[in-house]
């Protein structure tokens, strides 16, 4: 496995095997050890869960850790042919190979920058590292995808034995800020690949990018699941899983004032006890704004899976790193892979 950009680039059998391994690790299985190997963590955007769980996963696997944050580094340029006479002092063309010479895998977090839709859609920061590194590069969330969150969420659904044909509604929620699409994109594709009946519920104008929608439909076709879009906030009421997330409209990308104006009337897109049917479960990647995105009563109640999701970040990432590093370390991957995937 040569790095990871989005979860759905992995074969469905491999995703299932990684989820199963995450569950074994959660139950106390001993992780493989990779003494002498090093993991690079590069955070160009804030994080609580990803930062802490990646550090802990590295420790469990015996990895040396090289950790950098954007504020402690030179400002990075990623564009080709740029005259670097502004504030960026370092180009990814140097930064990526330099870091590759110190570590055996490099994990990068780079949010959407909301300066230019085209460069965010090209995911230019992550792709710059992927292109110029000589070691596998794993996304810890990029402009478009959050594969580690999706793998942890997949493990959460599998551990709780949520039927593969259950209905998962990803509902847009009001938020005071303009947020990226990475978790929303990753959630619909993860659930579609799992074979679920996936519904994207959002106000008109907040639909995800057409290529993501096409991808979710393809994954649903392949898995026997389904994918549909509605502008009805009441769509959560017959869901088995209500996954809440806020994201900005593609029509007002980078236009914070325009986005705020457009969503003035949308504050009641919030998950409350009335949004959930009896027995439904609530998911969110965290961090979450209480009583804005979701009410206290849901977040603190028995329907909420958010703590399990966050805990599974550790197990899912340990499983992923184990599998990814198993080649260079000379260790066998601990995954139980079907023959066609292991070949
Ligand atoms: N869900 C998630 O990635 O959390 P952090 O941004 O805190 O890492």
Boltz pocket constraint, residues with backbone or C-beta under 6 A from the ligand:
constraints:
  - pocket:
      binder: B
      contacts: [[A, 46], [A, 47], [A, 48], [A, 49], [A, 50], [A, 51], [A, 140], [A, 141], [A, 149], [A, 285], [A, 286], [A, 287]]
      max_distance: 6.0
